[in-house]
Amino acid sequence: MGDASKVDFSALAVLQKWPSLGNQRRLDREPYQVSEGTLDACISAFMAKPAPTRHLYEIRTAAQPPLVTDILSPEHVIELSRLREFL
């Protein structure tokens, strides 16, 4: 948990959504921007989405090794959300 305090939740980030068909990502299309702001705000916006559709979203931000990659998968966003609650 020592690395948790090193995550900069005020870093700029973008929440993106993949176009979908039948609740599945359309990999033949590019994701589009839903919102832009801080990593904290993008995590909150992601968590406000219905759980069954979260797999269609990702957050892009500057990498903060080792905990934050430049493209955050839904599972990674959920983990960061839990981590944020302990700070």
Contacts in CASP RR format, 6 or more apart in sequence:
PFRMAT RR
TARGET T0000
AUTHOR 0000-0000-0000
METHOD contacts of the structure
MODEL  1
MGDASKVDFSALAVLQKWPSLGNQRRLDREPYQVSEGTLDACISAFMAKP
APTRHLYEIRTAAQPPLVTDILSPEHVIELSRLREFL
1 86 0 8 1.000
3 66 0 8 1.000
3 67 0 8 1.000
4 67 0 8 1.000
4 83 0 8 1.000
4 86 0 8 1.000
4 87 0 8 1.000
5 87 0 8 1.000
6 64 0 8 1.000
6 67 0 8 1.000
7 39 0 8 1.000
7 64 0 8 1.000
7 67 0 8 1.000
7 68 0 8 1.000
7 80 0 8 1.000
7 83 0 8 1.000
7 84 0 8 1.000
7 87 0 8 1.000
8 39 0 8 1.000
8 64 0 8 1.000
9 38 0 8 1.000
9 39 0 8 1.000
9 40 0 8 1.000
9 43 0 8 1.000
9 84 0 8 1.000
9 87 0 8 1.000
10 38 0 8 1.000
10 39 0 8 1.000
10 40 0 8 1.000
11 38 0 8 1.000
11 39 0 8 1.000
11 61 0 8 1.000
11 62 0 8 1.000
11 64 0 8 1.000
11 68 0 8 1.000
12 36 0 8 1.000
12 37 0 8 1.000
12 38 0 8 1.000
12 39 0 8 1.000
12 61 0 8 1.000
12 62 0 8 1.000
13 36 0 8 1.000
13 37 0 8 1.000
13 38 0 8 1.000
13 39 0 8 1.000
13 41 0 8 1.000
13 42 0 8 1.000
13 59 0 8 1.000
13 60 0 8 1.000
13 61 0 8 1.000
14 33 0 8 1.000
14 35 0 8 1.000
14 36 0 8 1.000
14 37 0 8 1.000
14 42 0 8 1.000
14 59 0 8 1.000
14 60 0 8 1.000
14 61 0 8 1.000
15 33 0 8 1.000
15 34 0 8 1.000
15 35 0 8 1.000
15 36 0 8 1.000
15 42 0 8 1.000
15 45 0 8 1.000
15 46 0 8 1.000
15 57 0 8 1.000
15 58 0 8 1.000
15 59 0 8 1.000
16 31 0 8 1.000
16 32 0 8 1.000
16 33 0 8 1.000
16 34 0 8 1.000
16 57 0 8 1.000
16 58 0 8 1.000
16 59 0 8 1.000
16 60 0 8 1.000
17 31 0 8 1.000
17 32 0 8 1.000
17 34 0 8 1.000
17 56 0 8 1.000
17 57 0 8 1.000
18 25 0 8 1.000
18 26 0 8 1.000
18 27 0 8 1.000
18 29 0 8 1.000
18 31 0 8 1.000
18 56 0 8 1.000
18 57 0 8 1.000
18 58 0 8 1.000
19 25 0 8 1.000
19 26 0 8 1.000
19 29 0 8 1.000
19 31 0 8 1.000
19 32 0 8 1.000
20 26 0 8 1.000
20 56 0 8 1.000
23 52 0 8 1.000
23 53 0 8 1.000
23 56 0 8 1.000
25 55 0 8 1.000
25 56 0 8 1.000
31 58 0 8 1.000
34 45 0 8 1.000
34 57 0 8 1.000
35 41 0 8 1.000
35 42 0 8 1.000
35 45 0 8 1.000
36 42 0 8 1.000
39 59 0 8 1.000
39 61 0 8 1.000
39 68 0 8 1.000
39 80 0 8 1.000
40 84 0 8 1.000
42 59 0 8 1.000
42 61 0 8 1.000
43 59 0 8 1.000
43 77 0 8 1.000
43 80 0 8 1.000
43 81 0 8 1.000
43 84 0 8 1.000
46 54 0 8 1.000
46 57 0 8 1.000
46 59 0 8 1.000
46 74 0 8 1.000
46 77 0 8 1.000
46 81 0 8 1.000
47 77 0 8 1.000
47 78 0 8 1.000
47 81 0 8 1.000
49 57 0 8 1.000
54 74 0 8 1.000
54 77 0 8 1.000
54 78 0 8 1.000
55 74 0 8 1.000
57 74 0 8 1.000
57 77 0 8 1.000
58 71 0 8 1.000
58 72 0 8 1.000
58 73 0 8 1.000
58 74 0 8 1.000
58 77 0 8 1.000
59 71 0 8 1.000
59 72 0 8 1.000
59 77 0 8 1.000
60 70 0 8 1.000
60 71 0 8 1.000
60 72 0 8 1.000
61 68 0 8 1.000
61 70 0 8 1.000
61 72 0 8 1.000
62 70 0 8 1.000
63 69 0 8 1.000
63 70 0 8 1.000
67 80 0 8 1.000
67 83 0 8 1.000
68 80 0 8 1.000
69 76 0 8 1.000
72 80 0 8 1.000
END
